[in-house]
Amino acid sequence: MHMMLDPHLRPISPDLNNEESKRIFDEHKQLAQEYLKIQTELAYLSKHKSELEAEMDDEELRQKREIIQLENEKDSLIKLYCTLKNQLSR
């Protein structure tokens, strides 16, 4: 798993004669695995965020179109009201 890391982040091979070196190497491998897991999660969440933003843009566009349609309908109703009011006053 740690071999998937960029070369500058990979742990160097431990000194097999030194217990502390082996322990540090194992700890580094665990941290590298955690790091990769978090990076993968971050990439997934970032993609999901982009998808949600794209949907939101479509939703905003739909809402704007609906507002324009409703405003046009309102204008038509106001004109109809004025016309009917004028007819009544004659």
Protein Blocks (a to p, Z undefined) as FASTA:
>chain_A
ZZmpcfklpccdddfkbmklmmmmmmmmmmmmmmmmmmmmmmmmmmmmmmmmmmmmmmmm
mmmmmmmmmmmmmmmmmmmmmmmmmmmmZZ
